[in-house]
Amino acid sequence: MRTFWIGVASREHVLRADGSSSRSSGNVFADMGLPDAAELDTKARLGAAINRIVERRGLSQAEVATALQINQPKVSAPLHYKLEGFSVERLMRFLVSWSPSGRTSRS
């Protein structure tokens, strides 16, 4: 019988569709058995950091596009955690651009 991952019961255990649970690795993507789990986890963490900055600074998508030097339609993807089109390096550059010497107007 094949089991499917359905969610995290806690930060320490993974709950499977067959009712079993196992200890979590701390990386939900690895727990799901996905290839490139470490990269997916890194991207998710970077996406969350980007979203926290945008929310904390109250930036519009247009302001984010200007700050990151990308067009507005591309801003929507990372803000909605659609990160497959972005490399880890590119997401890191976005965060570095918001360092204390960054380019956003609402620092």
PELIN-V230421 format. One record per residue. SS is DSSP state (helix for helix, strand for strand, loop for the rest). D_LAST is the distance of its C-alpha to the last C-alpha in Angstrom with 1 decimal. Layout:
ss=SS d_last=D_LAST
ss=SS d_last=D_LAST
This chain:
ss=loop d_last=53.7
ss=loop d_last=50.2
ss=loop d_last=47.3
ss=loop d_last=44.0
ss=strand d_last=40.7
ss=strand d_last=39.6
ss=strand d_last=36.9
ss=strand d_last=35.8
ss=loop d_last=37.9
ss=loop d_last=35.7
ss=loop d_last=33.5
ss=loop d_last=36.7
ss=strand d_last=39.0
ss=strand d_last=39.1
ss=strand d_last=41.4
ss=strand d_last=43.5
ss=loop d_last=45.3
ss=loop d_last=48.7
ss=loop d_last=47.6
ss=loop d_last=47.3
ss=strand d_last=44.3
ss=strand d_last=43.3
ss=strand d_last=40.9
ss=loop d_last=37.4
ss=loop d_last=36.2
ss=loop d_last=32.6
ss=loop d_last=31.8
ss=helix d_last=32.7
ss=helix d_last=33.2
ss=helix d_last=35.7
ss=helix d_last=37.4
ss=loop d_last=37.9
ss=loop d_last=39.5
ss=loop d_last=37.2
ss=loop d_last=37.3
ss=loop d_last=34.2
ss=helix d_last=33.0
ss=helix d_last=30.9
ss=helix d_last=29.0
ss=helix d_last=28.6
ss=helix d_last=27.4
ss=helix d_last=24.8
ss=helix d_last=23.6
ss=helix d_last=23.4
ss=helix d_last=21.4
ss=helix d_last=18.9
ss=helix d_last=18.9
ss=helix d_last=18.3
ss=helix d_last=15.3
ss=helix d_last=13.8
ss=helix d_last=14.7
ss=helix d_last=13.3
ss=helix d_last=9.7
ss=helix d_last=10.4
ss=helix d_last=12.1
ss=helix d_last=9.8
ss=helix d_last=7.0
ss=loop d_last=10.1
ss=loop d_last=10.0
ss=loop d_last=13.5
ss=helix d_last=15.5
ss=helix d_last=15.6
ss=helix d_last=11.8
ss=helix d_last=12.1
ss=helix d_last=15.2
ss=helix d_last=13.8
ss=helix d_last=11.0
ss=helix d_last=13.8
ss=loop d_last=16.5
ss=loop d_last=18.8
ss=loop d_last=20.6
ss=helix d_last=19.8
ss=helix d_last=22.9
ss=helix d_last=21.8
ss=helix d_last=18.5
ss=helix d_last=20.7
ss=helix d_last=22.5
ss=helix d_last=20.0
ss=helix d_last=18.6
ss=loop d_last=22.2
ss=loop d_last=23.0
ss=loop d_last=25.2
ss=loop d_last=24.6
ss=loop d_last=28.0
ss=loop d_last=27.0
ss=loop d_last=24.2
ss=loop d_last=25.0
ss=helix d_last=23.5
ss=helix d_last=22.5
ss=helix d_last=20.7
ss=helix d_last=18.7
ss=helix d_last=17.9
ss=helix d_last=16.7
ss=helix d_last=14.3
ss=helix d_last=12.8
ss=helix d_last=13.0
ss=helix d_last=11.1
ss=loop d_last=7.9
ss=loop d_last=8.9
ss=loop d_last=7.4
ss=loop d_last=8.9
ss=loop d_last=7.8
ss=loop d_last=8.2
ss=loop d_last=6.0
ss=loop d_last=5.8
ss=loop d_last=3.8
ss=loop d_last=0.0
